[in-house]
Amino acid sequence: MVKIINDELKYSTLYDHYKETISYLKTDLTKRDKITWILLGLLVLYFLVEFKPIDSINVANKLIKSKTGSSIIVNYDILVTGMLLLILFSTMKYFQMCLYIERQYNYIYDLENKLNAISDEKLITREGYSYLQEYPLLSALIHRIYNLFLPLSIIISMFIKVHRLFKSQISITIIFNIAIGIGCISIVCLYLLFAYRHVKFIKFINECVKKLFVLLHLYEKNKGEHNMAKKKVCISFDYENDKNYKNLLAAWDVNTNFEFSFNDLTPTEINSNDYSRVKAVITQKISSATYLLVIVGEHANDEHPRKSEIGDRNWINWEINKAKELGKKLVAVKINKSYESPTALLNSGASWAMSFTKDSIIKALDEA
């Protein structure tokens, strides 16, 4: 049966998700801080190697000998290459974490808006609205250190190194180190383009870089346009017996790893004997959808004990007939081929999915 999610359940679910997301965010902030210290430490060590190469080589060789007992001798080129590789790896991890944290803040802000919309007042604002509205100067300075001063420090350091390497006698090691340096600079620049994407001239640069990436086949132009737009699908199913299959469809909707997704317009169960009210809500849900997707389970065509009040054999048949009346596209999928189809589906022109798989259902939706 098609069911209705009440506001209390929505609020509870969203709030649990809100708390969970904040918990993840705090963990990620701690990780970012650790990576920041590691990156700063590597930059300091790198400068020591550059300005005190002989002393640095001696210290490195002594450490290797004391820790491993090995007599391996590390020269300047090996030491610098090792430092640059560590800086490159740490730079990638640092900016990946920064991007992830920023996206989480945006998501938390969106969750707060949804929660407050349900309650009709700003009850929850701590991590989103209040965080943005009451931003201390110290926090602003620290934020600039994270997303401007540290990135610029990396760019300047790597630019100086690459410039010096170009003046050196060319060798495989030199070429490798130049590539690492350019890689670090590129990563930081791409992050800055994202962090300051709202600045007018940065928008123009972003578009130019995007076009370059498209030409180099490093980026798919208008990637979102190649994915199917979210289909508004109202799912008709037997709640008592087939709700797990509806939940699977809902999981496809929220999982970003899937190629396509569905809008879950399915109503939740109404604890009411007022069938006219139930029908009104179901009608509204079907009206707002483009498709009615019918999950045909073992009991999809069984007679409902109160069929006279429903006005049809059961709720699934009533929903199918209502969708026909409203001119909606019908799509059906059988959990098992032996199951009896709802009577209302016969000669309805419905598009059938050959199996209960994502690809098969999507194909049926496309052909409806």
N, C-alpha and C positions, 0 to 999 in steps of 0.2 A: 504494500500500500504506500502511496505517496504520503510523506510526513512533513511536519512543520517545526522548524527549530525555534524555540521560544527565546526571548531576549535573555532570560536568566542563564540558559545553557550557553548561548553565544558569549555572554559576558564572562562566565566561568572559564570557558575554553580559551578565549582570547587572553584572559588575565593569567592563566597558567602558562600560556605560551609567552606572554610578556615577561613573567618572572624568570622563566627558563632562559629566554634570550638575554636578559640582563646578567644572569649567572654566567653564561657563555662569554658575554662581553667582558666581564671583570677578569675572567681567566685569560682572555686574549690580550687585555691591556697589560697584565702581568708578563705575558710572553713577549709582548712588544718591548716592554721596558728592559727585559733581559737581553733581547737582541740588540737594543740600542746601546747598552753598555758594552756588549761584545764588539759591535761595530766601531764604537768610539775607541775601545782598546786596540783594535786592529789598526785603526788609522794612526794612533799614537805610535805603535810599534813600527808601522810602515815609515813614518817620518824619522824615527830613530835610525832605521836601517839606511835611509837615504842620506841623512846628515852625519851619521857615525857608522859608515859601512864596515870598517875594519873591526871596531869594537863589537858591533852587532854580530859579525861573522864568528868572532872568537867566543862570544857568549853562546851563540847557537850551537857551535861545535862542542862546547863544554857541556851544555845541557843534554845533547844527544848522547855523548859519551857516558855521562853520569846516569842517565835514565835507561839506556839500552846496553851500555858496555861496548858499543860498536865503535870502530875506529873510522867510520865513514866521515869524510870531510865535505862540508857544505860550503860552496862558494857563493859569491854575491848574486850571480844570475839565478841559481836555484832558490836562494833565500827570497829574492824579490818576486820570483814567479809564484812561489808558495804563498807569500803574503798577498799578492794580487788575486790569486784564486780564492783565498779565504775572504777577502774583501768583496769579491764578486758574488760569492755564495751568500754572504751575510747581507749584502745589499738587496739581493733578490728576496730573501726571506723577510727582511725588514719592510720593504715596500709592499710585498704581498699582504703582510699583516696589517699595515696601515690602511690599505684599500679595503680589506675585509672589515676592519673596525669601523671605517666610515660608512660602509654599506649597512652595518648593523645599527648604527645610530639612526640612519634614515628609516630603517625598518621599525625600530622601537618607536620613533616619532609617529609613524603610520599606525602602529598598534594603539598608541595613546589616543590618536584621533578617533579610531574605531570604537575604543572603549568609552570615550567621553561622549561619542555620538549616541551610544546606547543609553547612557545614564542621563543624557541631556544637560550635563554640566561638566566642568573641568575638574574631575576627581583625581585623575592620574596625570601628573605633569613632570615628575622628578627627573627622569632621564632624557626626556625629549624637549617639551615646551619650556620648562623652567631652566633646563640646562642651557638652552640657546638664548633665552631672554635675560637671564641673570648670569652673565659671563664675566667673571672677575678679570682684572687687568693681568694678574699673575698667570691665570689660566691661558689668557690670550698670548702672553709671551711664551709660555711653555709650548703651546700649540704651534707657534711660529718656529720654535727650535726644532720640533719634530718634523714639520712639513715644509720648512724653508731653509733654515740655517744649516741643518745637518745635510740635506740634499745638496745645497750649494757647496758645502765643504768637500763632499765627495767629488762633485764635478770639477772643482778647482784642483784638487789633488790629482785626479786622474788626467786632467788636461795637461798639467805641468809634466806629469810622467810621460804621457804620450808624446808631447812636444820634444822632450829630451831624447826619447827613444828614436824618434825620426832622425835625429842628428847623429845617432850612433851607427856603427858599422852593421849592415844588415846581416842577420842570421835567423835561423829558425826560432831560437829563443826570443829574439827581439820582436819578430813578427807575431809570435804567440802572445807576448806581453802587451803589444800594441792592441791586439784583438780583445784582450781582457779589459784593458783600459777603456777602449771604445764601447765595449759591452756595458761596463759600469755607467758610463756617461749616458748611454742610450736608455738604460733602465730608469735612471733618475729623471731624465728629461721627459720620458713618457709618463712617469708618475706626476711630475709638476704640471704637465699638460692636463692631466685629469683633475688634480687638486685645485687648479685655478681655471677650470674649464668655463666658468661663468664670466670671466674677464673678456671684454669684447675682442681684443686683438688675439687672445689665446684661442678663442673660438675659430678664428680664421686659420691659425697655425694648425689647430687640431684637424680641420677639414683637409688641409694640404697634406699633413702626415697620413691621414686616413687614405687619401687617394694614392699616395706613394705605396702604402702597405697593400692596397688592392692590386696595384700594378705588379708588385712583387709576390702576389699570392700569399701574403702573410695575414690577410684580413679579408673576410667575406663581406662585400658591400651589402648594406641593408640586410644584415643577417636575419633579423626578425621577420622580414618580408617573405623569406623562403620557408618559414614555418607556417603551418595553417593557423589562421586567426582562430581564437578561442570560439568554439562552437557553443551556443547556448542550448544546452541539452537538459530537458526534464526527464528524469529517470523513473519509469514505472516498474515496480517490482513487488514481490511478495515479501513483506518485511519479516514475517515470522520465520520464513524458510530460506530466503535468498539474500539477506542483508549483507552477507560477506562479499557477495559479488558487486553490490552497489559500493561497498567500501573500497573494493579494488579499483573501481572506476574513479572514486574520489582520490585515491592514492595516485593514480595517473595524472590527475588534475594538478596536484601540488608538487609532484616530483619533477624538478627542472631537467633531469637527465632524459626524460621522455621527449620524443620529437614533437608529439602533439599533446594537447590537454583538453579537458572538458570543464565547462562551468557547471558546478554542482548546484542546480536549482531545485533539487529534490526536497520536498517538505518533510518534516519529521512527524512522528505520531501525535495525534491530537487525542487527549483523554477527555473526550466529549461525546455525548449522545446526540448532539445537535448536528445532524447530517447535512442540513442546509448550509451551516457555517463551514463544515469540512469541505463541501463541494465548492463553496465560494472561494476558499483559500486555494484549493487545488486548481480551480479554473484560472485564478490569477497567476499561479506559477506556470501553468501550461501556456497561458497567453504571452508571458514574457519570454518564453523560449522559442527557438526556431524549430527544434526537433523534439519529438517524444521518443525516447529510447526505451523499448520494452524488453525487460529481462524475463525470458520464458523459462520458469523453473518447473519442477514436478507438479506443483499445485496451482499453476498460473490460471487454469481454466476451471478450477473447482468452484462449486456454488457456495456463495457466502450465506451463512445462516440468516442474515438480515438483508437478503437481496432485494426484497420488496421496498425497503427503505432507501437502499442505494439506487434502485431504479435500473439495475442491470445485474448480470450474473455475479459479478464481484467488482471490486474496486479497479482492478487492472482493465477489465473490459469497459467500465465506465470511463476511465481515463482515456482509453484509446478512442472511444466514440466522441468524447469531448474534444480531443485533438483533431479528429476529422472535421467536427463541426467548426472548429476555429481555423481550419485550413493549415494545420501544422504538418510538417513532414514526419513520416513514421519510419522508424528503424527498429528492427527486432533482432535479438540474438538468443538462441537456445543454449541453455547450459548443457543439455544433453539432447541429441537429435531425436530421441524417442519420446520426449515430452510433448504433450498435447498443446497446440497453440491456442491462445485465447480466441474465442469465437469472433470477436470484433476485428481480429487481424485478417480473417479470411476475405479474400478479394478486396483488400484495402489498398493494394499497390505499395505495400511497405517494402523498404529495402532491407534485405536480410544479410546479416553477418554470418559467414559460414562456420565460424568457431568463436569461442569467447577468448579472443586475443586482441590486444591493442590494435595491431595492424588491420585485422579483419573488421573490427568495429569502425575504425576510421575510414576504411575503404567503403563500408556501407553508408556512412554518413556523407561521404563525398558523392556517392551515387544516388542519394535520396532526392 
